[in-house]
Each structure stands twice: as structure tokens, then as C-alpha cells.
């Protein structure tokens, strides 16, 4: 019986590893840094408007990836349906934006 218990404990598929707060603290700090960079870009009046928009869009995209990877745990295994839903939503949104632009410019 002792061998049965030790075999189950050493099996990586059966053992659940607790993640701990370290990754959440890193993600929180990274989110704060990205937000501060975006705020600083808008607050600085000397920066070109186009460059400010580029900074805002890039910080927003990085923020989305940080949120999805760390807070929504999409970096872990077993989130296929959530990932498929997000990809489908992105496709729908891009299609709607393209259709709206096409309709306005027609």
C-alpha cells in the first residue's frame, strides 16, 4: 500500500501544484507599469499625437496579454474552449469593424 501512495505522489499528472502569489504579484506590477507608461505618454504634452496613439495601442495590447495569461490563466493547459471563444470573438469584432468602415465609406 505504501508503494501505491508514493507512485501516485510522484506522478506529475495526478499531483496538483499550487501556484502561489508570486506570479500574481509580478502580473500586478507589470499591469501597473504598463498603465503608468500609458498615462505618462498622455500626460506629456510634447509627444507627437500619432506616437502617443501608438504607445497607447501597444500598452493596451500588452495589457490584454498580461490579463489573459496571468489573471484568466489562459497560459495553462485545459483552456481550449475559452481560447476558441476569444479567437471567435476577435474574428467577429474585426469583421464588424471592417463591415462598418466599408458601409461608411461606400
C-alpha positions in Angstrom: 0.0 0.0 0.0 2.9 2.4 0.7 4.2 1.9 -2.9 0.8 2.8 -4.2 0.7 6.1 -2.4 4.3 7.0 -3.3 3.6 6.2 -7.0 0.6 8.5 -7.0 2.5 11.3 -5.3 5.4 11.1 -7.8 3.0 11.1 -10.9 3.1 14.6 -12.2 -0.4 14.3 -13.8 -2.0 13.4 -10.5 -0.3 15.9 -8.3 -1.7 19.4 -8.3 0.9 22.1 -8.0 -0.2 25.2 -6.1 0.8 28.3 -8.0 1.2 30.8 -5.1 1.0 34.5 -5.2 4.4 35.3 -6.8 3.1 35.2 -10.4 0.1 37.3 -9.4 2.3 40.0 -7.8 4.5 40.1 -10.9 1.4 40.4 -13.2 0.0 43.1 -11.0 3.3 45.1 -11.0 3.5 44.7 -14.8 -0.1 45.9 -15.2 0.7 48.9 -13.1 3.9 49.7 -15.1 2.0 49.4 -18.4 -0.7 51.7 -17.1 1.8 54.3 -15.8 3.6 54.3 -19.2 0.3 54.9 -21.0 -0.6 57.7 -18.5 2.8 59.3 -18.8 2.5 59.3 -22.6 -0.8 61.1 -22.5 0.3 63.5 -19.8 3.4 64.6 -21.7 2.2 67.2 -24.0 5.4 67.4 -26.1 5.0 64.0 -27.7 3.5 63.7 -31.2 -0.1 62.7 -31.2 0.4 59.8 -33.6 3.3 58.5 -31.4 1.0 58.8 -28.4 -1.7 56.7 -30.1 0.9 54.1 -31.0 2.1 53.9 -27.4 -1.5 53.7 -26.1 -2.4 50.9 -28.5 0.8 48.9 -27.8 0.4 49.3 -24.0 -3.3 48.2 -24.4 -2.3 45.1 -26.3 0.4 44.2 -23.8 -2.2 44.7 -21.0 -4.6 42.4 -22.7 -2.0 39.7 -23.0 -0.9 40.1 -19.4 -4.6 39.9 -18.2 -5.4 36.8 -20.3 -2.2 35.0 -19.4 -2.0 35.7 -15.7 -5.4 36.6 -14.4 -7.5 34.4 -16.8 -4.9 31.6 -16.7 -5.0 31.0 -20.4 -1.3 30.2 -20.4 -2.2 26.9 -18.5 -3.4 23.7 -20.2 -7.1 22.9 -20.4 -8.4 26.2 -21.6 -9.2 25.3 -25.2 -12.9 26.4 -25.2 -12.1 29.7 -23.6 -9.3 30.3 -26.1 -11.6 29.3 -29.0 -14.2 31.7 -27.7 -11.8 34.6 -27.5 -10.4 33.9 -31.0 -14.0 33.7 -32.4 -14.9 37.0 -30.6 -11.8 38.7 -32.2 -12.8 37.5 -35.6 -16.4 38.7 -35.1 -15.2 42.1 -33.9 -12.7 42.6 -36.8 -15.4 41.6 -39.2 -17.9 44.1 -37.7 -15.3 46.9 -37.8 -14.4 46.1 -41.4 -18.1 46.0 -42.4 -18.8 49.2 -40.6 -15.9 51.0 -42.3 -16.9 49.6 -45.7 -20.5 50.7 -45.1 -19.5 54.3 -44.1 -17.1 54.7 -47.0 -19.4 53.3 -49.6 
